[in-house]
Amino acid sequence: QVQLVESGGGLAQAGGSLRLSCAASGRFFSNYSISWFRHVPGKEREFVGSINWIGTTYYAHFVKGRFTISRDSAKNTVYLQMNNLIPDDTAVYFCARFGGQSWTVVEFTVATHYDTWGQGTQVIVSS
């Protein structure tokens, strides 16, 4: 059974950077596609970006080159490097394991296609 644990959240100033980590337990981590979502109270969970089993990445439009997802299979960890943070990036960030049929935009951008979620890590960006 896979478990995901996020870390690295905290307080940052606008224009600053944070790196979130998503550590996975369990076997065959390198076979999984992992995505990051974020949630603000009162809004729907929002897709941030995804990385598949061979390292291909895809990002939501609002990322605009500011965020980078990477993975270290030896450490069973996926990272979300966030640069040029803005106050609108304030949210709880979650990583999740993709459980859909195929890693396509219409599937991996939808939260219901994920079968395992971490507990989330809070990011607050001050202006």
Phi, psi and chi 1 to 4 in degrees:
 res  aa     phi    psi   chi1   chi2   chi3   chi4
   1 GLN       -  128.9 -177.6  177.1   -2.2      -
   2 VAL   -86.5  137.1  173.7      -      -      -
   3 GLN  -124.3  143.2  -69.5 -174.8  -37.8      -
   4 LEU  -119.7  135.0  -56.4  175.7      -      -
   5 VAL  -131.2  118.8  178.3      -      -      -
   6 GLU   -89.9  152.6  -59.0   94.9  -24.2      -
   7 SER  -155.2  169.5   61.4      -      -      -
   8 GLY   102.6   -5.2      -      -      -      -
   9 GLY   -70.3  171.0      -      -      -      -
  10 GLY   159.7 -158.5      -      -      -      -
  11 LEU  -102.2  133.6  178.2   63.5      -      -
  12 ALA  -138.1  155.0      -      -      -      -
  13 GLN   -87.9  155.4  -69.2 -172.1  -27.4      -
  14 ALA   -56.0  134.7      -      -      -      -
  15 GLY    90.9   -9.8      -      -      -      -
  16 GLY   -85.8 -171.4      -      -      -      -
  17 SER  -135.0  152.5  -61.1      -      -      -
  18 LEU  -142.9  150.8  -75.2  173.0      -      -
  19 ARG  -122.3  119.0 -172.2  177.3   79.5  157.5
  20 LEU   -94.2  146.8  -53.0 -175.8      -      -
  21 SER  -120.2  147.3  -61.5      -      -      -
  22 CYS  -129.4  102.3  172.4      -      -      -
  23 ALA   -95.7  133.1      -      -      -      -
  24 ALA  -113.4  140.9      -      -      -      -
  25 SER  -104.5  160.2   61.9      -      -      -
  26 GLY   104.3  170.9      -      -      -      -
  27 ARG   -91.9  165.6  -59.5  173.0   64.1 -171.8
  28 PHE    62.0   29.8  -51.2  118.3      -      -
  29 PHE   -57.7  -37.4  173.4   73.5      -      -
  30 SER   -65.0  -14.3   60.1      -      -      -
  31 ASN   -85.6   -8.2  -65.9  -16.6      -      -
  32 TYR   -94.8  149.8  -54.5  144.9      -      -
  33 SER   -96.3  134.7  -63.4      -      -      -
  34 ILE  -123.4  138.1  -59.8  -69.3      -      -
  35 SER  -126.4  161.4  -64.6      -      -      -
  36 TRP  -112.8  135.2  -71.1   91.1      -      -
  37 PHE  -124.7  164.6  -73.4   77.5      -      -
  38 ARG  -138.5  154.9   65.5 -173.7 -171.5 -176.1
  39 HIS  -139.5  131.9 -178.3 -115.2      -      -
  40 VAL  -115.1  132.6  174.4      -      -      -
  41 PRO   -52.3  133.0  -28.1   35.9      -      -
  42 GLY    91.5   -6.7      -      -      -      -
  43 LYS  -122.7  164.1  -63.7 -176.0  177.8 -179.2
  44 GLU   -75.5  154.6  -69.5 -171.7   -1.5      -
  45 ARG   -62.1  135.4 -167.2  164.5  -65.9 -166.4
  46 GLU  -115.9  132.2 -178.1  176.8   43.4      -
  47 PHE   -68.9  134.9  172.4   79.8      -      -
  48 VAL  -108.1  -52.0  175.3      -      -      -
  49 GLY  -177.2  168.3      -      -      -      -
  50 SER  -145.4  153.0 -173.9      -      -      -
  51 ILE  -134.0  131.3 -173.7  166.0      -      -
  52 ASN   -94.2 -173.1   70.8    4.6      -      -
  53 TRP   -67.9  -19.1   62.0   97.4      -      -
  54 ILE  -106.9    7.9   57.7  172.2      -      -
  55 GLY    94.0    4.5      -      -      -      -
  56 THR   -71.0  137.2  -57.3      -      -      -
  57 THR  -119.6  158.3   55.5      -      -      -
  58 TYR  -147.8  140.7 -177.4   91.4      -      -
  59 TYR  -128.3  151.2  -59.1   95.2      -      -
  60 ALA   -66.0  156.0      -      -      -      -
  61 HIS   -62.2  -31.9   64.9   91.4      -      -
  62 PHE   -72.0  -14.5   63.3   80.5      -      -
  63 VAL   -63.8  -43.8  169.1      -      -      -
  64 LYS    50.0   44.1  -64.8 -178.9 -179.8  178.7
  65 GLY    78.6    4.1      -      -      -      -
  66 ARG   -85.0  -27.8  -60.0 -178.0  -61.4  124.4
  67 PHE  -111.1  149.1  -63.3  176.4      -      -
  68 THR  -136.7  130.3  -57.5      -      -      -
  69 ILE  -104.4  136.7  -61.8  174.9      -      -
  70 SER  -143.1  167.6   60.8      -      -      -
  71 ARG  -139.7  146.5   67.1 -170.0  -56.3  160.0
  72 ASP  -122.8   98.4 -175.1  -23.2      -      -
  73 SER   -65.8  -29.5  -65.3      -      -      -
  74 ALA   -64.6  -29.0      -      -      -      -
  75 LYS  -102.4    2.8  -64.5 -178.1  178.1  180.0
  76 ASN    52.3   44.6  -84.5   10.5      -      -
  77 THR  -136.1  140.1  -58.1      -      -      -
  78 VAL  -115.0  140.8  169.4      -      -      -
  79 TYR  -116.8  150.2  -58.2   98.1      -      -
  80 LEU  -125.6  103.1  175.6   63.7      -      -
  81 GLN   -87.5  121.4  176.4   67.9   45.1      -
  82 MET  -117.0  118.0  -56.3 -172.1  -66.0      -
  83 ASN  -116.3  163.8  -60.8  -33.5      -      -
  84 ASN    49.5   48.4  -63.6  -38.6      -      -
  85 LEU   -63.0  146.4  -73.0  163.5      -      -
  86 ILE  -124.6  158.5   60.7  176.3      -      -
  87 PRO   -54.7  -32.3  -30.5   37.6      -      -
  88 ASP   -66.8   -9.9  -77.8   -9.8      -      -
  89 ASP   -80.9   -5.9  -67.0  -36.4      -      -
  90 THR   -61.9  122.7  -64.6      -      -      -
  91 ALA  -178.3  171.3      -      -      -      -
  92 VAL   -91.1  127.1  177.6      -      -      -
  93 TYR  -103.6  132.7  -75.8   72.3      -      -
  94 PHE  -121.4  144.3  -62.2   86.4      -      -
  95 CYS  -106.2  155.3   62.4      -      -      -
  96 ALA  -152.1  150.9      -      -      -      -
  97 ARG   -94.2  127.6 -175.8 -179.3   72.9  167.7
  98 PHE   -70.1  129.5  179.3   66.3      -      -
  99 GLY  -122.4   16.0      -      -      -      -
 100 GLY   -78.4 -178.0      -      -      -      -
 101 GLN   -76.2  -39.5  -66.7  -64.8  -43.1      -
 102 SER  -149.0  144.0   60.6      -      -      -
 103 TRP   -79.6   82.1 -166.3   76.5      -      -
 104 THR  -127.4  158.7   57.9      -      -      -
 105 VAL   -56.0  -41.5  172.6      -      -      -
 106 VAL   -66.3  -18.7  -65.7      -      -      -
 107 GLU  -102.4  -50.9  -71.7 -151.6   29.3      -
 108 PHE   -76.2   -8.5   64.3   64.6      -      -
 109 THR   -87.4   -1.2   55.9      -      -      -
 110 VAL  -108.2  124.8  178.8      -      -      -
 111 ALA   -63.2  -28.4      -      -      -      -
 112 THR   -70.5   -9.4   54.7      -      -      -
 113 HIS   -92.7   16.3  -71.7  157.8      -      -
 114 TYR  -115.8  138.6  -70.6   79.1      -      -
 115 ASP  -108.1  -10.7   56.7   16.9      -      -
 116 THR  -141.5  131.1  -55.2      -      -      -
 117 TRP  -126.8  148.2  -67.6   81.2      -      -
 118 GLY   -81.9 -178.7      -      -      -      -
 119 GLN   -85.2  -14.0   82.7  -69.8  -11.7      -
 120 GLY    95.9  154.0      -      -      -      -
 121 THR  -137.2  133.8 -175.1      -      -      -
 122 GLN   -81.9  133.6  176.4   74.7   56.9      -
 123 VAL  -120.6  127.7  170.6      -      -      -
 124 ILE  -125.0  125.3  -60.9  173.9      -      -
 125 VAL  -115.0  120.1 -177.7      -      -      -
 126 SER   -95.2  149.7   61.9      -      -      -
 127 SER   -88.2      -   57.4      -      -      -
